[in-house]
Amino acid sequence: MIQAVVLARGLGRSMRAADPGTALPPEQEAVAATGAKGMIPIGRPFLDYLLSALADAGFREACLVVGPEHQEMQTYYETPGRLTRIGVSFAIQERPLGTADAVLAAKSKAGHGHFLVCNSDNYYPVPVLSALRSLGDSGLAGFSPDALIAQSNIPPERVRQYALIEETADGYLADIVEKPDAATAARLGPAARVSMNAWVFDAAIFEACSHVTPSVRGELEIQDAVRYAMHHLGVRFRVLHAEAGVLDLSNRGDIAAVAECLKGTEVRL
């Protein structure tokens, strides 16, 4: 059974940053100040919604990649009786060195076949998660930019900052461009698919991650590991076209909109 690896170690700089225009209730303010975006309470921790969606999509195991300071998260999910549909384990990323390092931290928990990797501060639609689970190949979800704008809480200017996917004629990844500039966006065109960091990998990604060097941002980036896997290990990544939105909990200003979008969503862990 394919399992999910959820990246929950991020520093949450945008969430921790004070925003005079966004007043949060005390319980949300306390968590936002820690940067642990997945634990922001929206009736219950935001991460609960993602884990419930993963269970709805057929996943039975999820590994949360966390930092050694995230004891509260571990205590919450290890509470007896809290989980009935999906098991949760933890992998410790000792230092916040980037997404490739986070994936490498989960090596012992990911098993020997394909596994999903996604963010803890995004809520992905169940049909997309289900399609990734059934992909049977390495790949990623490529979201329509129009659908992201229409069906998410993500404003157009933020969508334009996300990584753009360049595809081959037969539907595989040719390149992925982080923070595309205007010239790159124009070259790829307005319909270029957007990556929201929802991937399916096999064990080859661990070798690729071990060869990554720091990016210009000083981080070990999963996109660089993907490029290494493509160019040096011969891995091909199929692009799964997704006409759907993704909820994004990047900063304090997102919390109210995400809460409104999740209103009425049933959570069963």
PLY file of the C-alpha trace (Angstrom):
ply
format ascii 1.0
element vertex 269
property float x
property float y
property float z
element edge 268
property int vertex1
property int vertex2
end_header
0.00 0.00 0.00
1.42 3.38 -1.03
1.92 5.70 1.93
2.04 9.47 2.27
4.97 11.55 3.47
3.82 14.95 4.72
6.41 17.72 5.02
5.68 19.48 8.31
9.14 20.78 9.30
9.00 24.21 7.61
10.05 27.29 9.52
6.78 29.10 8.85
8.44 32.51 8.58
5.41 34.07 6.85
3.06 32.64 9.44
5.19 33.83 12.36
5.49 37.35 10.97
3.17 39.76 12.74
0.51 41.33 10.52
-1.12 44.48 11.97
-4.00 44.03 9.52
-4.82 40.50 10.63
-6.00 40.05 14.19
-6.21 36.40 15.19
-8.08 34.80 18.08
-5.73 33.94 20.95
-5.70 30.20 20.21
-4.70 30.82 16.57
-2.22 33.53 17.50
-0.41 31.20 19.91
0.11 28.54 17.22
0.86 31.01 14.41
3.67 32.47 16.51
5.38 29.05 16.52
5.25 28.72 12.72
3.68 25.23 12.95
1.19 25.90 10.17
-0.27 22.40 10.17
-1.41 22.84 13.78
-3.26 26.14 13.23
-6.67 25.52 14.82
-9.57 25.80 12.38
-12.07 24.12 14.63
-9.34 21.51 14.87
-5.73 21.45 13.62
-5.48 22.21 9.90
-3.42 19.06 9.41
-6.42 16.98 10.52
-8.23 18.02 7.34
-5.34 16.89 5.14
-4.98 13.56 6.96
-8.72 12.97 6.63
-8.52 13.73 2.90
-5.61 11.30 2.57
-7.69 8.62 4.29
-10.63 9.40 1.99
-8.26 8.93 -0.96
-7.26 5.46 0.23
-4.04 6.15 2.12
-3.69 4.13 5.31
-0.30 5.37 6.52
1.19 8.85 6.73
4.67 9.81 7.89
4.96 13.37 9.19
8.41 14.89 8.76
8.85 17.20 11.74
11.56 18.92 13.72
12.76 17.75 17.14
10.92 20.70 18.68
7.51 19.55 17.40
6.66 17.49 20.45
3.17 18.93 20.70
2.28 17.59 17.25
3.60 14.15 18.12
1.70 14.12 21.40
-1.51 15.15 19.65
-1.42 12.40 17.02
-0.15 9.73 19.40
-3.12 10.24 21.73
-4.83 6.83 22.04
-8.05 6.58 20.06
-7.49 9.70 17.96
-6.68 7.80 14.76
-8.88 5.03 13.38
-8.60 5.33 9.57
-4.98 6.35 9.02
-1.84 5.56 10.95
0.67 8.33 11.64
4.38 7.93 12.22
7.11 10.55 12.52
10.46 11.18 10.89
12.75 13.77 12.46
14.50 16.33 10.25
17.10 17.61 12.67
17.63 20.96 10.94
15.40 22.87 8.49
17.70 22.47 5.51
15.05 22.26 2.79
12.53 19.95 1.17
15.06 17.50 -0.33
16.57 17.01 3.12
13.07 16.54 4.55
12.31 13.77 2.04
15.65 12.13 2.84
14.72 12.18 6.53
11.72 9.94 5.73
13.79 7.26 3.96
13.36 4.62 6.64
9.60 5.19 6.81
8.69 5.46 3.12
8.90 1.76 2.25
10.30 0.27 -0.94
7.67 1.21 -3.52
6.12 4.47 -4.61
5.05 7.03 -2.02
3.33 10.40 -2.01
5.04 13.58 -0.82
2.96 16.68 -0.08
2.92 19.79 2.11
1.34 20.04 5.55
0.12 23.59 4.88
-1.92 22.69 1.79
-5.29 20.95 1.57
-5.45 18.94 -1.64
-8.72 17.68 -3.16
-9.47 14.01 -2.51
-9.80 13.13 -6.24
-6.28 14.48 -6.90
-4.81 12.57 -3.96
-6.62 9.42 -5.10
-5.33 9.79 -8.66
-1.77 10.22 -7.37
-2.14 7.13 -5.19
-3.20 5.12 -8.24
-0.61 6.60 -10.61
1.69 3.58 -10.46
4.58 5.72 -11.61
6.74 8.59 -10.44
5.00 11.87 -11.14
3.41 15.04 -9.87
0.12 16.87 -9.95
0.06 19.73 -12.45
-2.67 22.17 -11.54
-4.46 24.44 -13.98
-3.67 28.04 -12.98
-7.24 29.09 -13.79
-8.64 26.37 -11.52
-6.26 27.36 -8.71
-7.48 30.93 -8.89
-11.17 30.03 -9.19
-11.32 27.20 -6.65
-8.73 28.13 -4.03
-8.03 30.89 -1.56
-4.92 31.78 -3.59
-4.82 35.20 -5.27
-3.61 35.42 -8.89
-0.38 37.20 -7.96
0.62 34.33 -5.67
-0.27 31.69 -8.27
2.09 33.46 -10.68
4.94 32.96 -8.18
4.53 29.19 -8.00
6.68 26.69 -9.86
5.68 26.17 -13.48
5.78 22.78 -15.16
7.23 22.26 -18.61
5.93 19.05 -20.19
7.12 16.73 -22.92
4.79 15.89 -25.80
3.90 12.58 -24.14
2.93 14.13 -20.81
6.08 13.81 -18.72
8.05 16.44 -16.87
10.65 18.22 -19.00
11.54 20.86 -16.41
10.13 22.65 -13.40
10.83 26.35 -12.95
10.78 27.83 -9.46
9.81 31.51 -9.13
9.43 31.96 -12.91
10.28 35.40 -14.24
8.09 37.19 -16.76
10.08 35.93 -19.75
9.79 32.29 -18.62
6.08 32.64 -17.89
5.55 34.15 -21.34
7.52 31.34 -22.99
5.56 28.61 -21.25
2.24 30.37 -21.81
-0.75 31.16 -19.57
-1.95 27.54 -19.53
1.31 26.13 -18.12
0.58 23.79 -15.25
1.51 24.76 -11.69
3.21 22.53 -9.12
1.76 22.58 -5.61
4.41 20.14 -4.35
2.31 16.98 -4.61
4.65 14.26 -5.89
4.86 10.49 -6.26
8.39 9.16 -5.85
10.13 5.83 -5.64
13.35 4.96 -3.81
15.49 6.60 -6.52
14.60 9.99 -5.07
16.68 9.27 -1.97
19.85 8.90 -4.00
18.93 12.08 -5.87
18.34 13.96 -2.61
21.75 12.92 -1.33
23.41 14.65 -4.31
21.59 17.99 -4.02
23.61 21.09 -3.19
22.18 24.30 -1.68
20.15 26.47 -4.01
20.45 30.23 -4.32
18.09 30.37 -1.32
20.57 28.27 0.66
18.22 25.27 0.84
18.30 21.70 -0.40
15.35 21.79 -2.80
13.25 18.82 -3.88
13.03 20.30 -7.41
16.81 19.99 -7.70
16.59 16.37 -6.58
13.95 15.76 -9.24
16.25 17.22 -11.90
19.09 15.00 -10.69
16.81 11.96 -10.85
15.79 12.87 -14.39
19.24 13.63 -15.78
21.42 11.15 -13.89
19.13 8.28 -12.87
16.81 8.15 -15.85
13.62 8.67 -13.84
10.63 10.06 -15.71
7.89 11.95 -13.88
4.40 11.77 -15.32
2.36 14.98 -15.07
-1.13 14.34 -13.72
-3.39 17.12 -14.96
-5.57 18.50 -12.16
-8.49 20.84 -12.76
-8.94 21.70 -9.11
-8.07 24.12 -6.37
-5.73 23.72 -3.40
-6.15 25.55 -0.11
-2.94 27.27 0.92
-2.14 28.25 4.50
1.00 30.30 3.91
0.43 33.30 6.16
-1.91 34.73 8.77
-4.04 36.43 6.15
-4.94 33.00 4.72
-6.49 31.60 7.89
-9.95 33.16 7.65
-10.36 32.31 3.95
-9.20 28.73 4.48
-11.57 28.35 7.43
-14.45 29.56 5.26
-13.56 27.10 2.50
-13.35 24.21 4.97
-16.65 25.03 6.65
-18.78 21.91 6.74
-15.90 19.58 5.77
-16.19 16.32 7.67
-12.98 15.12 9.32
-12.56 11.46 10.11
-9.13 10.35 11.22
0 1
1 2
2 3
3 4
4 5
5 6
6 7
7 8
8 9
9 10
10 11
11 12
12 13
13 14
14 15
15 16
16 17
17 18
18 19
19 20
20 21
21 22
22 23
23 24
24 25
25 26
26 27
27 28
28 29
29 30
30 31
31 32
32 33
33 34
34 35
35 36
36 37
37 38
38 39
39 40
40 41
41 42
42 43
43 44
44 45
45 46
46 47
47 48
48 49
49 50
50 51
51 52
52 53
53 54
54 55
55 56
56 57
57 58
58 59
59 60
60 61
61 62
62 63
63 64
64 65
65 66
66 67
67 68
68 69
69 70
70 71
71 72
72 73
73 74
74 75
75 76
76 77
77 78
78 79
79 80
80 81
81 82
82 83
83 84
84 85
85 86
86 87
87 88
88 89
89 90
90 91
91 92
92 93
93 94
94 95
95 96
96 97
97 98
98 99
99 100
100 101
101 102
102 103
103 104
104 105
105 106
106 107
107 108
108 109
109 110
110 111
111 112
112 113
113 114
114 115
115 116
116 117
117 118
118 119
119 120
120 121
121 122
122 123
123 124
124 125
125 126
126 127
127 128
128 129
129 130
130 131
131 132
132 133
133 134
134 135
135 136
136 137
137 138
138 139
139 140
140 141
141 142
142 143
143 144
144 145
145 146
146 147
147 148
148 149
149 150
150 151
151 152
152 153
153 154
154 155
155 156
156 157
157 158
158 159
159 160
160 161
161 162
162 163
163 164
164 165
165 166
166 167
167 168
168 169
169 170
170 171
171 172
172 173
173 174
174 175
175 176
176 177
177 178
178 179
179 180
180 181
181 182
182 183
183 184
184 185
185 186
186 187
187 188
188 189
189 190
190 191
191 192
192 193
193 194
194 195
195 196
196 197
197 198
198 199
199 200
200 201
201 202
202 203
203 204
204 205
205 206
206 207
207 208
208 209
209 210
210 211
211 212
212 213
213 214
214 215
215 216
216 217
217 218
218 219
219 220
220 221
221 222
222 223
223 224
224 225
225 226
226 227
227 228
228 229
229 230
230 231
231 232
232 233
233 234
234 235
235 236
236 237
237 238
238 239
239 240
240 241
241 242
242 243
243 244
244 245
245 246
246 247
247 248
248 249
249 250
250 251
251 252
252 253
253 254
254 255
255 256
256 257
257 258
258 259
259 260
260 261
261 262
262 263
263 264
264 265
265 266
266 267
267 268
